[in-house]
Amino acid sequence: MGVKKKTFDLLRNFRAGVEGNILELKRAFGVSKASWKGSGRRRT
């Protein structure tokens, strides 16, 4: 891929931090799925 190890490590840690923040917010607000996708029921 041609990325230096230092850059790769920084980006990996940044991504892990972002995913951790998203998980923390989902836990705090009780969100498990995106509400705009619906509940799986079909409208007829």
N, C-alpha and C positions, 0 to 999 in steps of 0.2 A: 504494500500500500504506500510505502515511501514516507511514512510519518515517523518522526523521531519518538523515541520511547517517552521522553519527558512530556511532549505534546500529547501523546496518546494517553498517558497517565492523567494529565490535567483534564482532558476531555472525558475520560471514563469517570473520574471523580465528580465532575460537574454533572454528568448525566445521572449518576447515582444520587446526588443531592436533589436534583429536580424530581426524580421519581419518588424519593423519600418524602419530599414536601407534598406531592400530589397524594400519596398514600395517607399522609397525616391529615390532610384536608378531607379526604373521603371518609376517614374514620370519624373525624369531628362532626361532620354533617350527615353521616349515615348514608352516604351515596354509594350504591353498588353498581348501578348501570346508568347509562345515559338515558334521560327521560324522553328525549326526542325520538328514540327508537321504538317506543311503545312497550307494551307489556307482553307482546308475543301473540295477542289475540288478533284475529282477522276481522275486519269490519265488512259486513255483507250488506 
